[in-house]
Amino acid sequence: MKKRIIASLAAAMVLSIAGTSFAATVNAFSDVAKGHWSYDAVNQLQKDGIIEGAGDGNFFGDRAISRYEMAIIVAKAMTKLDKAVDVKDRELIAKLTAEYSSELDKLGARVDKVEAKVNTLGGFQLTGQFDTRYSSDTHSQSANSNDGKQFYMDLDGALKINDQWTSKFEIEVRKGYHALETNDWENNINRIWVEGKVGQVSVTAGQKWTGIASNIILGGDAEGLDIGIPVTPQINVDVFNYRIDCSIPATTANGTPITDPFGNQLSVTTNNTILHGINLNVDLSKKLNLNLVTGKNNADNDINPNISQWNGVEVGYKLTDNLKATGAYVKTNADSLNKSGIYKLEYKGADCQIPGTYGVFVKYYKMELNGQIAHDDCWGSMPTDAKGFLVGVDYAIGKNVVWSNLYANEKINMSSSTYSNDIRKLIKTEFDFHF
């Protein structure tokens, strides 16, 4: 359950929504059978003072709750393991952790990490990280997009509205420290959204970073609505409608690139592309997860007018406790160059709360010109119309400090006969300071 920092930040936000009293939220769900042994186990931990329940002494009330709600409670119990002096209580926590391991993985919960990451002031929580980065890029066309050297900071805030609803925001700031930096992000509130529940249905509305089809169709800012419907404890359906805000190369009416005084091509912001679709997520077992997505976008979109429909599939499988394989494939309705895929093998993972922990991954991708809308290129390392492999190593050098390294060897401009042997080598290293 040692997850990367992004997963732990997500878990922190989930836990912050849960609040100090679980009664109002847990009673709204009905996915764990009422006779399941988990209820007795958690109630016993409450009686022994390991976790806190509702003010009336009854943790659950009269109704069943979902596996995800139960996982949040288990995650809380994990943070109090040192209080469990009774061997039976420790055994109960271990048994609950095993039962809800899949949900805990998705929450990114190692909750000692989560609680250490959340600074609370009343109903307000703030998390984030500061990075200092360096990159070496052998390809002149993409070197400027990687900025060579830069500082980056991300702040994530959550303001609790009530037990069901939370308003959130994100601020990103990037500062390059070389002379040609032309696109710093200047202390803006980049994203604002609200998350909540209507009965068993989850609702997200506003503008936030969003990924569709393993971030191949979309990996970036999106403004709109997502509705999540739990069909069973193992099956969830998301219906979404987004307008996406992306940068595209600036050109004149006849297609001539517009550049700055240094020769860098400028970009313009576009938000005329609307995506809508359905995402089906199924836990086939504790080790195997299947994700299917299908959707459309307006044909007059200004990012890629060749695409108006797309389908994707992702499969994740835990080979061992420390080794996970993931594969994702997308095909659009463009006439040619319409397929993209990402295939990844991950071993362990750096836990910023535990110095000395580490993670290693290897990834192969192929991102065809018309095989995506606005994908996440992983800090400039996976451009469109390219293929190649990436190797990464993360190492926790101290508490809340992770050293991340990436190497990529790629063939870019695949569709151009002019650049048939266009090879790029990229090295990135950064220190991440989490708070």
N, C-alpha and C positions, 0 to 999 in steps of 0.2 A: 504493500500500500504506500510505498514511497513514491510520491507523485511530484511532478514539476511545479514550479511556483504558480503558474497560471491556474492549475487545478486547485491548488490550495487557496488562492484568492477567491475562486468560485465557491469553494466550500465555506469560506469565511462569510461570504455574502448570504449563502443559504442559511447558515447558522444564525446570522444576525436577524434574518427575517423571522426565524422561529421564536426569538424573544426569550424572556426569562420565564414566562408561563406558557406551557405548551397546550393548555386545555383547549383554547379556542381553535387552534389550528388543527390539532390531531383529530378532533371530533368531527371534522368535515370530510373525512376520507374513509373508505371501506374496502381496502385491498388485502389486508392480512386477516385471515379468518379469526373470529373472536375466540375460538377455542385453542388457538396456536400457543405453544409453550412460551413464546416470546413475552406475552403479557405478564405471565406469572414471574418470569425472570426479571423483567424490568421493575415490576412492583416490589419484588424482593430487594432489588438494589436501592429502590427508593426508601424502603423501610430501614435499610441498613445505613442510610445517609450518604450513599455513593452519588446519587443524583436527586434532584428536587422535582416534585410533582406539582399538581395544582394545590391551591390553598385548602381544599377540602380533604386532602390526603389521598384522593383517588387520581391516579395518573391519567387514566384514559376516559373516564366517564362511562357511558353506556354504549358507545359505538366503536366500531373497528377503525383502524387507520391504515394508511398505505405503507408499503415497504420502504419508501423513501422517507416518510415521516419517522418510521421506526429506526431507519439508519441514522437519522439526525440524533435521535435519543441515544443510540448505541455510541455514536461518535462522542457525545457529551460524556457518557460513562467512561470511555477510553481516557479522557483527560483527567479523570479522578482515580485512575488505577492505583496511585500511591495511597489513597485512602482505604483501599480494599485490603485490610489486614487479614480478613477472614479468607481462607483458601477457597471456600465455596463461592464467595463473591468474585474472586479472580477467575474461577472456572466458568462462572456465568458470563462474565465479560468476554472471555475467550470464545465461548460457545456462540454468543450473540454476534461477535465479530466475524466468525466463520460463516454463520448463517446469512449475514447481510454483506458479505465481502464485495459482491458485485456492485451494490448500491453505494457502499463506502468508497470503492474505487472511483465511481462516477462523481461522487462529491469531492474527490481529492482529499479524503479525510484520513489524514493523520492529524487528529484534532489538537494535539499539543502544539503543532505547527500553526494550525488555524487560529487558536486563541491568542497565540503570541503575535499574530499578524494583525489583529483587530484592535485599534485604539478607539475607545468608546467614550462619548460625551453625551449623556442623555440618550436621545434617539438617533444620534449621528455616529456613523462609523467611517473611518478613513484608513485605506490601505494603499500601498503603492511600491514603486521601486525606482532606483536611480541607476543608470548604466553609463559606463564610459566605454566607447567602442573604437576599434581600429580595423580597417579592411585593406587588403591588397588585391587589386583586380587587374588581370593582364589584358582585359579587353577595353579599349578606349571608349567604345560606344556606351558601355554600361558603367564605367568607372565612376563617373560623376554621380550617378544615382545611388551609389553606395557611400558617398560622402567622405571616403578615406578615413577621417577621424571625426568623432562627434560625441557629444553628451546627450543623453536622453533621460527624461523623467516622465513617469506615469503616475497619476493620482486617481484613485477610485473612491468615490464617496457614496454613502447610502443614508437616507433620511427616512426613518420609520414613520409611516402614516398611521397605521393601526396594525392589529395582529395579522391582517391579510394582505396589506399593501405597503410597498416600499418604493420611494422615489430614488433614482440613482443618477450619478453623473460621472464623467471621466474627463480628465484634463491631461493632454499630452504636450510636452515641450521638448523640442529638439534644437540643439545648437551645434553647428559645425565649427571647428576651430582651424579651418584652412581658408585661404583667401577667396576661393571660388564658391563658397556656400551661398546659394541664392534662394533656398526654399525652407528656411527655418520655420518652425511652428511657434507662433508667438503667444504663449500663455492663454490659449483659448479653451473654453469649455467645449470640447469636441463632440461630446455625446451626452444626451439627456434622455431618460426613459423611466417608465414605471413598470413594476412587476407586481402581480398579485394573483389572487384566487377568486373564482366565482364557483362556489361549490367545489367539485373535484377538478374543474377546468382551470388551467393556468393561463394567464394573459400577460403579454409583454407588449407595450406600446411606446413609441417614441423613436429616437435615433440612437443606435448602438452599433458596436462592432458585431458582425454577424457572419457565420460561415454556413455555406450550403454545399452539400456533397463533398465533404472533407476539404472544404475551402477551394474546390476546383471551380465550380460555377461562380461562387462568390466568396471572397474572404476580405471583408472590409466594412465600411460604414453603410448602414441601411436604415431608412426611415419608414416606419409602417407598423404593422400589427402581426403578432404571432400568437396563435391559440393552440395550447397543448391539451390533448384529450387522452387521459389514461383509460385504455380499453380493458386491460388486465394488468396485474403486477408486472408482467413481462412485455407488454405491448403498449406503445405510446404513439399517438398520431399528432403531428403538428401541421396546422394549416397556416400559411403565411402569405402576406402581400407586402412588398417592399418597393420603395423608390430608392435607387442607389445613387450615391454621390461619388463620382470618380473623376480622376484627372486623365485627360487624353492629350496627345501631342498637338500643339498649336500649329496650324498651317494657314496659308493664304487660300483664297478661293480656288486657285488652280493647283493646290496641294503642295506648295513650296513651304518647307519648314520655317518657322519663325524662331529666331535665336536671340539670346541676350548678347551684350557686348563681348562676352568671353567665348562665344560660339556654342553655348549650351542651348539645346532646343527647349523652348518654353512650353508650358502646358496650360490648358484651360480646364475649368471645372464644369462638368456636365451632370445634370440630374434628370435627364429625359428618359431613363430606362426604368421600367417597372417590371418586377418579377413577382409571380404568384405561383404557388404550388403546394404539394402535400409531401410530407416526410413521414415515413413509417420506420420506427425503431423497435426491434424485437430482440430480446435476450433469449436465444435458443437454448442456452445453458449458462452455468456460471462462468464458463470459459469462452463461449462463442456468442458474438453479437452481430446482428445483421441490420443494416441501415439502407432503406430504399427511398429514393426521391424522384419525383417527376414534376415538371413545371413548364411554364411558358413565360415569355416576355413580349412586350409590344414590338412589332416588326420594324417600326420606325425608330428604334433605339439608336442613340448616337455613339454607342461604344462598339458594337459589332452588328451591323444591319444584316449580316448573313444568318443570324441565329434568331429563331423565334420559339424553339421548343427544345427540351433537353431532359435526359434521364440519367440517373446515376445509381451506383451501388457501392457500398462499403462493407467489408467484412473484417472484423477484429477477432483475433484468437490468442488466448493466453497459453503459450506452449508449456511454460513452467511458471512458478511464482515470480520469477525475475525476467522472463523472456516473453515478449509479445510481438505478434506479427499483424500488420494491418495492410489491407489493399483496397484501393478505391479506383473506380473506373467511371468515366462520363462520356456519353455520346450525344451530340447535338444534331439538329436537322439541317445543318449546313451541307452544301453539295460536296465539299471536299475538306480535307484537313480538319475533321470534325470529332476527333477522339483525344481524350486525355486520361492519364493514369498516374497514380502515386502509390508506391509500394515501399513499406517501411518495416524494419526490424529493430526493436528497442530492447536493450538490456539494462535492467535496474533503473535508477534515476537519482539525481542529486537532490537531497533533502536539505533545504537551506537551514533547517534547525539542527541538523546533525553533521558537524564537520567531519570530513573524511568520506562521506557518501559520494557516489558518482553514478553517472549514466553514460551509456554509449549507444549511438544509433547509426544505422546505414540506410540510405534512402535512394531509390531510383525513381525518376519521373520522366514523363514525356508529355509536354504541354503543346498540343498542336494549335495552329493559328486560330482555327474556328472551333476549338474544343472546350472553350470556357467563355464566360462573360467578363468577370473582373476578379480573377483568382488572387489568393494570397501568395505572394512570391517569396515569403520567408526572408525578409530583409534584403530583397534584391537578388537572392540566390537561385530563384527558379523562374526566369522570365518566360513570357509567352513565345511560342514558335521556337522551342528549345527542348533538349533532352539531356540527361546526364545523371551522375550520381553524386551524393553528398554523404559525408561522414562527419559526425559530431561527437564531442566529448564534453560533459559538464562535470564539474568537481566543486564540492562545497569546501572552500578553503578556511572558512570560519563561520560562526553562527550568523545567519542572515547575509552571507556573502558567497556568491557562486561565480566561478570562473567558467565561461562557456566558449567553446571553440568549434569552428566549422570549416571544412574544406570541400570545395565543389570543383568538379571537372565536367565541363559541359560542351555540347555542340549547340550553338545558337544560330538564329536566322535559318532554320532548317528548310523552310519553303523556298528560299532564294537560291537559284543556281549560281549566282555571283559569289555567295558566301558558303559554298558547299563544304569547305574545310575550315569553318570559322570556330576555332576551339578557344574556350575561355577557362581560366583557372582563377578561382576566388578563395581567399583566406580571410576569415573573420575571427576576431577574438574580442571578448568583452568581459568586464567585471560588473556583476549585478549586485546592488545593495538593496535589500528588501526591508520594508518597514510596515 
